[in-house]
């Protein structure tokens, strides 16, 4: 999941704005009850439509760095950084404990964002959650006591649940890295990748290409509940649905019954596309079992979710031809290369969330407002852009993203339908 960057100059009081856009969808209230059918994203160069921040391209980063230097030097036409109110933001990560490696890697990504676009009035303070929920709550209290106006992180759902009441009591917003949408709301924004937009995006594309008869074979999990609900709300024709216990290892009997019930006398199936909302070894095993029943990529379009955004899957020929929606991988390659050059190791997939949230905070801090992270600013309907493409936060705290459709083929995932560059409609 990765980035974009087109810059636009904005009114002087905002110092600057930038550029990009997206397909929209989402869900509300911790369920899919408030989810709306997605509007089509658009590709545009209209400065009145494109998102108002971008920091992805080397040229834009250089402009931002130079602008920061000019502000610090008090160049004419720009607010001197010294005249802006100091803004402190804390990033809550597991720097020690069982998840310490991931936390430290994400902090390195945040430091890259600071180097790229940090301003003289912006301070990012790391707080160690010690890989526990109690540690996360303590880190939030410490950050707020130190004057943090925004909390970035933590990563895991239980940690976010522990942090949310602490932040809410102090009226400090949170940009969490979790994918658990049930925690959103009350100024807690979910930065992680949610299944709703992914499913809506690839479903719309599949229908446009003639794959309109869907089947689903999925475990009985809240994640898969959300996937199925999104399909239904996307007006997809679900001809066959099979669920199994998430702890079930052998699903061969259910796969046989599933195939038999969906097979017509002429040997064809009642569906021409099959949604498999699992990843990794679970996906490989499932495709193997289904192929034994005659359901293969030769007669069925395999469709996944963001769980398929996994480089290890691209070398499995049984998945070739499969489609899923995700950020354009090309857009994060520059970030991954710079991370490798800086730190001598590969960037974890979640590191882009730390980069983008830090960059967002740093840019908003330049507004000069006493409350740069107000709800109005955080839920700007035009959205923002980052390493993982364009995104925006809804008033309910959920995120919407501009996604490409990718096909797994020949050892890589290639874009077959590019991500949009602007939101067509205002936020929900």
C-alpha positions in Angstrom: 0.0 0.0 0.0 1.9 3.3 -1.3 2.0 6.9 -2.5 1.5 9.9 -4.9 2.4 13.6 -4.9 1.2 16.6 -6.8 1.6 20.0 -5.3 -0.7 23.0 -5.5 -0.3 26.4 -4.0 -3.2 27.3 -1.7 -4.4 30.5 0.0 -1.6 32.2 1.9 -3.2 31.4 5.3 -2.8 27.7 4.6 0.7 28.2 3.3 0.3 25.5 0.6 -1.7 22.6 -0.6 -1.1 19.7 -2.9 -2.7 17.1 -5.2 -4.6 13.8 -6.0 -7.9 11.7 -5.6 -10.0 8.5 -5.3 -12.9 6.1 -5.5 -14.9 6.3 -2.4 -16.7 3.8 -0.1 -16.8 3.0 3.5 -18.8 1.8 6.4 -20.1 3.3 9.6 -20.8 2.7 13.2 -18.4 -0.2 13.6 -20.5 -2.3 11.1 -21.5 -2.0 7.5 -24.8 -0.3 8.4 -23.6 3.1 7.4 -21.7 2.0 4.3 -22.7 3.7 1.1 -22.3 2.4 -2.4 -19.0 3.9 -3.8 -19.0 6.8 -6.2 -16.7 6.6 -9.1 -13.4 8.3 -8.7 -12.1 10.6 -11.4 -8.8 11.5 -13.0 -8.4 15.2 -13.1 -5.9 18.1 -13.1 -8.5 20.5 -11.8 -7.0 22.3 -8.8 -10.5 22.7 -7.3 -11.0 18.9 -7.2 -7.7 17.3 -6.4 -6.7 16.6 -2.7 -5.1 19.4 -0.9 -1.9 17.7 0.1 0.7 15.5 -1.5 4.3 14.8 -0.7 5.1 11.7 -2.8 7.4 12.9 -5.6 11.0 13.9 -5.2 10.2 17.3 -6.7 7.4 17.9 -4.2 9.5 16.8 -1.3 12.3 19.2 -2.4 9.7 22.0 -2.7 8.5 21.3 0.8 12.0 21.1 2.2 12.9 24.4 0.6 9.6 26.0 1.8 10.5 24.9 5.3 13.9 26.5 5.0 12.3 29.7 3.6 9.9 29.8 6.5 12.7 29.4 9.0 14.6 32.2 7.3 11.6 34.5 7.2 11.5 34.8 3.4 9.0 37.4 2.1 5.5 36.1 1.5 5.8 33.2 3.9 5.1 33.0 7.6 8.3 32.6 9.6 8.3 29.2 11.2 9.4 30.9 14.4 6.2 32.9 14.4 4.1 29.8 14.1 2.8 28.1 17.3 4.8 25.0 18.3 3.0 21.8 17.5 3.9 18.6 19.3 2.7 15.2 18.0 3.3 11.8 19.6 3.7 8.5 17.8 2.8 5.5 19.9 4.7 2.4 18.8 6.0 -0.8 20.4 9.7 0.1 20.6 10.4 -2.8 22.9 8.7 -6.2 23.6 7.5 -8.8 21.1 6.6 -6.2 18.4 9.7 -4.1 18.9 11.1 -4.8 15.5 8.0 -3.6 13.7 7.6 -0.5 16.0 11.2 0.6 15.4 10.9 0.1 11.7 7.8 2.2 11.6 9.5 4.9 13.6 12.3 5.0 11.0 9.6 5.6 8.3 8.2 8.4 10.4 11.7 9.9 10.7 11.9 9.9 6.9 8.7 11.9 6.7 10.2 14.4 9.2 13.3 14.8 7.1 11.2 15.2 3.9 8.6 17.6 5.1 9.1 18.5 8.8 8.8 22.1 9.7 10.6 24.1 12.4 7.4 24.4 14.5 6.7 20.7 14.4 8.0 18.1 16.9 7.4 14.4 16.7 7.8 12.5 20.0 8.1 8.7 20.1 6.3 6.9 22.9 7.0 3.2 23.6 3.9 1.1 24.1 6.1 -1.8 25.3 4.0 -4.1 23.1 1.1 -4.2 25.6 -2.3 -2.5 25.9 -1.4 -1.2 29.3 1.8 0.3 27.9 -0.2 1.9 25.1 -2.6 3.6 27.5 0.4 4.8 29.6 2.1 6.1 26.5 -1.0 8.1 25.6 -1.2 9.6 29.0 2.5 10.5 28.9 2.2 12.1 25.5 -0.9 14.1 26.4 0.8 15.3 29.6 3.8 16.4 27.5 1.5 18.5 25.4 0.8 16.3 22.3 -2.0 17.7 20.1 -2.4 14.5 18.1 -1.6 10.8 18.7 -0.3 8.7 15.8 -0.8 5.0 16.4 -0.8 2.6 18.0 -0.8 -0.4 15.7 -2.9 -3.1 17.2 -6.7 -3.0 17.9 -6.5 -3.8 21.6 -3.9 -1.1 22.1 -6.1 1.4 20.2 -9.0 0.4 22.5 -6.9 1.2 25.5 -5.7 4.5 24.1 -9.1 5.8 22.8 -10.7 6.7 26.2 -7.5 8.4 27.4 -7.3 10.5 24.2 -11.1 11.2 24.2 -11.0 12.5 27.7 -8.3 15.0 26.8 -9.9 15.9 23.4 -6.9 14.7 21.5 -7.5 13.1 18.2 -5.9 9.7 17.3 -4.8 8.4 13.9 -4.6 4.7 14.5 -2.7 2.2 12.3 -5.1 -0.7 13.0 -7.5 -2.2 10.4 -10.3 -2.7 13.0 -13.0 -0.4 11.8 -15.1 -1.0 14.9 -12.9 1.3 16.9 -13.4 4.3 14.7 -15.3 7.5 15.8 -15.1 10.2 18.4 -12.0 11.7 16.8 -10.3 8.3 16.4 -9.4 7.9 12.7 -8.5 4.5 11.2 -5.4 4.8 8.9 -5.2 1.0 8.3 -6.4 -0.6 5.1 -10.1 -1.5 5.3 -11.9 -4.1 3.2 -14.9 -2.0 2.1 -13.3 0.1 -0.5 -11.2 -2.8 -1.7 -14.2 -5.0 -2.3 -16.3 -2.3 -3.9 -13.5 -1.3 -6.2 -12.7 -4.7 -7.6 -16.4 -5.7 -7.7 -17.3 -2.7 -9.9 -14.4 -3.4 -12.2 -15.3 -7.1 -12.5 -18.9 -6.3 -13.3 -17.8 -3.9 -16.0 -15.7 -6.7 -17.5 -18.6 -9.1 -17.6 -17.8 -11.1 -14.4 -21.2 -10.4 -12.8 -22.1 -13.8 -11.3 -20.3 -14.0 -8.0 -19.7 -16.8 -5.6 -18.0 -16.5 -2.2 -16.1 -19.2 -0.3 -15.0 -17.7 3.1 -14.4 -18.4 6.8 -17.0 -17.2 9.3 -15.1 -14.1 10.5 -16.1 -10.4 11.0 -13.8 -9.5 8.2 -15.5 -11.8 5.8 -18.9 -10.6 7.0 -17.9 -7.1 6.0 -16.7 -8.4 2.6 -20.0 -10.1 1.9 -22.0 -7.2 3.1 -20.0 -4.9 0.8 -20.7 -7.2 -2.2 -24.4 -7.1 -1.4 -24.4 -3.3 -1.1 -22.5 -3.1 -4.4 -25.5 -4.8 -6.1 -23.4 -7.9 -6.9 -25.3 -11.0 -7.9 -24.2 -13.6 -5.4 -25.2 -17.0 -6.9 -23.5 -19.2 -4.3 -22.2 -18.6 -0.8 -20.3 -21.0 1.4 -18.9 -20.3 4.9 -16.7 -22.5 7.1 -15.4 -22.2 10.7 -12.1 -20.2 10.8 -10.5 -23.0 12.8 -11.4 -25.6 10.2 -8.3 -27.0 8.6 -9.8 -29.4 6.0 -12.5 -27.8 3.9 -12.4 -30.4 1.1 -15.9 -31.8 2.0 -17.4 -28.4 1.9 -15.6 -27.5 -1.3 -17.0 -30.7 -3.0 -20.5 -29.8 -1.9 -20.0 -26.2 -3.0 -18.9 -27.3 -6.4 -21.6 -29.9 -6.9 -24.4 -27.5 -5.9 -23.2 -24.8 -8.3 -22.5 -27.1 -11.3 -25.0 -27.2 -14.2 -25.7 -30.4 -16.2 -23.3 -29.1 -18.9 -20.5 -29.0 -16.4 -20.3 -25.2 -16.1 -20.8 -23.4 -12.8 -23.5 -21.0 -11.8 -20.8 -18.3 -11.1 -18.1 -16.9 -13.3 -16.2 -15.1 -10.5 -15.2 -16.4 -7.0 -14.4 -14.1 -4.1 -11.8 -15.6 -1.7 -11.2 -13.1 1.1 -8.2 -14.9 2.7 -4.5 -14.6 2.2 -1.2 -16.4 2.5 -1.1 -20.1 3.0 -4.9 -20.2 3.6 -5.4 -18.8 0.1 -3.0 -21.3 -1.5 -4.7 -24.2 0.3 -8.1 -23.1 -0.6 -7.3 -22.7 -4.3 -5.8 -26.2 -4.3 -8.9 -27.7 -2.7 -11.2 -25.9 -5.1 -9.1 -26.9 -8.2 -9.6 -30.5 -7.2 -13.4 -29.8 -7.7 -12.8 -28.3 -11.2 -12.9 -24.7 -10.1 -9.8 -23.1 -11.6 -8.5 -19.9 -13.1 -9.3 -21.3 -16.5 -13.1 -21.2 -15.9 -13.5 -18.8 -13.0 -12.1 -15.3 -12.3 -10.6 -15.4 -8.8 -11.1 -12.2 -6.9 -9.4 -11.2 -3.6 -9.2 -8.4 -1.1 -6.2 -6.4 0.2 -5.0 -9.7 1.8 -3.8 -10.5 -1.6 -1.4 -7.5 -1.6 1.4 -9.9 -0.7 4.5 -10.3 -2.8 4.8 -14.0 -1.8 1.6 -14.8 -3.6 2.8 -13.5 -7.0 5.0 -16.6 -7.6 2.1 -19.0 -7.3 0.8 -19.9 -10.8 -2.5 -21.2 -9.4 -3.4 -17.6 -8.5 -2.3 -16.1 -11.9 -5.1 -14.1 -13.4 -6.6 -13.2 -10.0 -7.8 -9.7 -9.4 -7.8 -7.5 -6.3 -7.8 -3.8 -5.4 -5.0 -2.1 -3.6 -2.8 1.0 -3.7 -0.6 1.2 -6.8 2.7 -0.6 -5.9 4.6 1.6 -8.3 3.9 4.6 -6.1 5.6 3.1 -3.1 8.7 1.8 -4.8 10.6 5.2 -4.4 9.8 5.1 -0.7 10.9 1.4 -0.3 14.2 2.2 -2.2 14.9 5.2 0.0 14.1 3.2 3.1 16.5 0.4 2.0 19.2 2.9 1.2 18.8 4.7 4.5 18.5 1.7 6.8 20.0 -1.2 4.9 16.8 -3.3 5.3 13.5 -3.7 3.6 10.6 -1.6 4.8 7.7 -3.5 6.4 4.4 -3.2 4.6 2.9 -1.1 7.4 5.7 1.4 7.5 4.0 3.6 4.9 1.2 4.2 7.4 3.7 5.8 9.8 5.2 7.8 7.0 1.9 9.1 5.6 0.4 10.0 9.0 3.6 11.8 10.1 3.7 13.7 6.8 0.0 14.6 7.2 0.6 15.9 10.7 3.6 17.9 9.7 1.8 19.6 6.8 -1.3 20.4 8.9 1.0 21.8 11.6 2.1 24.5 9.2 -1.3 26.0 9.0 -0.6 28.3 11.9 -3.9 27.5 13.5 -4.2 27.0 17.3 -5.9 23.7 16.5 -4.4 22.3 13.3 -5.9 18.9 13.9 -9.5 20.0 14.2 -12.3 17.7 12.9 -12.9 20.0 9.9 -9.2 19.7 8.9 -8.9 16.0 9.5 -12.1 15.2 7.5 -11.3 17.5 4.6 -13.6 16.1 1.8 -11.0 16.6 -0.9 -8.7 14.3 1.0 -4.9 13.9 1.2 -2.2 12.0 -0.7 0.5 9.7 0.5 2.8 6.9 -0.2 -0.3 4.6 -0.4 -2.2 7.0 -2.7 -5.0 9.4 -2.0 -7.1 9.0 1.1 -9.5 10.9 3.3 -11.1 10.4 6.7 -14.9 10.3 7.0 -16.6 12.0 10.0 -17.2 8.6 11.5 -13.4 8.0 11.6 -13.2 5.5 8.7 -10.8 6.1 5.8 -11.5 6.0 2.1 -8.7 5.4 -0.3 -8.1 5.7 -4.1 -7.2 2.1 -5.2 -6.0 0.5 -8.4 -7.1 -2.9 -9.6 -4.3 -5.3 -9.9 -3.8 -8.7 -11.6 -1.4 -11.4 -10.4 0.5 -12.6 -13.4 4.0 -13.8 -14.2 5.5 -13.3 -10.8 4.2 -9.8 -10.1 1.0 -7.9 -9.4 0.5 -5.4 -12.3 -2.0 -2.6 -12.5 -4.8 -3.3 -15.0 -7.0 -0.3 -14.0 -5.3 2.7 -12.5 -6.3 4.4 -9.3 -8.4 7.6 -9.6 -6.8 10.9 -8.9 -9.7 12.7 -7.3 -12.9 12.2 -5.2 -16.0 12.7 -7.3 -18.2 13.5 -4.4 -18.0 15.0 -0.9 -17.3 12.9 2.1 -20.1 10.9 3.8 
